[in-house]
């Protein structure tokens, strides 16, 4: 699937491709980069870089405030 920056994505099979951290699961994430495929949580507190995009499906576009938060996390990780 070809994703776009700012799309909300969910795992096709949560048991095989969970979006999680030590404190819990995330129901969805925001696509912040397509090559490489990088996802950030809506609140910007988590980032995932090792997932295969084939394991996700888009569920719409995030609003601008959420995209801004996610992109700030991603850009901040690059410095």
N, C-alpha and C positions, 0 to 999 in steps of 0.2 A: 504494500500500500504506500502511496506517496502522501506523506503528511505535509502540513503547512505549519509554520511557526505560529503559535497561538492557539492551535487546536487542542481541545480537551480529548485525551485518549484514555481508554480503559483496556485492561488485559482481556483477551479473548477467553482465557482459562486462568482464573486467579490462582488455582492450585499449582499451576506450572510456572506462572510468571507473576508473582506477587509484587506489588509496590509496597514495600515495608521498610521499617527501620526497627531498631531495638525496642521502641516504645509502642509500636502498633502498625496497623495497615492503613493504606491510603486507597480510597475507592477509585481515584483517577489522578491524572497528572497533566501538565501542560507541556506540549512540545516546544522546546526552545532552540533546537538545532536539528536539522534533518541529516546532515553529513558532517560529523558523526551524529547518530541518533541520540539525543539527550532529552531527558524529561526532568521537570521540576514540579514539586508539589504546589498546589494552589497558594499556599501560605508562604512559599519560598524557603521552607525550613529543610527540605530534602531535595537531593538531586541524584538521578540515576543515569549512568553512562554505559552500562554493560548489557542492556536489554536489546533483543532483536526486534526491529520494527514489525516483522511479520507476525509477532505475537500480540499485536495491539490493533485496535480499531478506533477511529475517530468518532466522537459523539457531539461534535459541534465546536464552535469557537468560544473561547473565554472572553470575558469583557476586558476592556482596556486596562483597568486597574489590576486585574489578576495577571494579565500578560506583562505589564510593567514590573510587578513584583517578581514574577518568575524570571524575566530577563535580567533584572538586577542581580539575582542570585547567580545566574549563569555567567554573566559578564564579570561579576566579582570573583568568580572561581578561576577566571582566566589570567588574573594579575598576580 
